[in-house]
Amino acid sequence: MRLSEIRALRGRLDLPVECDLDFAPDAPLGLYVNRARKAGAILA
């Protein structure tokens, strides 16, 4: 996944879309991906 895809995904899930180094993720990327798939934001 590219950074632009992660930003788009977070936006679709109504999660903050920070682009700076102060952001600390509260879950592994895989969890965000699974949530997005369940929400229909990712079809693949």
PEGI-V723058 format. One record per residue. RES is the residue in one letter. PSI is psi in radians with two decimals (* if undefined). D_CENTER is the distance of its C-alpha to the mean C-alpha in Angstrom with 1 decimal. Layout:
BEGIN
res=RES psi=PSI d_center=D_CENTER
res=RES psi=PSI d_center=D_CENTER
END
This chain:
BEGIN
res=M psi=2.36 d_center=10.0
res=R psi=2.79 d_center=10.8
res=L psi=-0.67 d_center=9.4
res=S psi=-0.61 d_center=9.7
res=E psi=-0.67 d_center=7.7
res=I psi=-0.76 d_center=4.6
res=R psi=-0.77 d_center=6.0
res=A psi=-0.73 d_center=6.9
res=L psi=-0.83 d_center=4.1
res=R psi=-0.66 d_center=3.4
res=G psi=-0.70 d_center=7.1
res=R psi=-0.47 d_center=7.9
res=L psi=0.15 d_center=7.0
res=D psi=0.63 d_center=9.1
res=L psi=2.70 d_center=7.3
res=P psi=2.51 d_center=8.9
res=V psi=1.33 d_center=8.3
res=E psi=2.52 d_center=10.8
res=C psi=0.16 d_center=12.3
res=D psi=3.05 d_center=14.9
res=L psi=-0.08 d_center=15.8
res=D psi=-0.17 d_center=16.3
res=F psi=2.27 d_center=12.7
res=A psi=1.99 d_center=12.7
res=P psi=2.49 d_center=9.7
res=D psi=0.06 d_center=11.0
res=A psi=2.73 d_center=9.8
res=P psi=2.66 d_center=9.6
res=L psi=-0.68 d_center=6.8
res=G psi=-0.61 d_center=8.9
res=L psi=-0.71 d_center=8.7
res=Y psi=-0.74 d_center=5.1
res=V psi=-0.79 d_center=6.5
res=N psi=-0.72 d_center=9.6
res=R psi=-0.74 d_center=8.8
res=A psi=-0.70 d_center=7.6
res=R psi=-0.77 d_center=10.8
res=K psi=-0.60 d_center=12.8
res=A psi=-0.11 d_center=12.0
res=G psi=0.15 d_center=13.0
res=A psi=-0.40 d_center=10.1
res=I psi=2.18 d_center=10.4
res=L psi=-0.40 d_center=14.2
res=A psi=* d_center=14.7
END
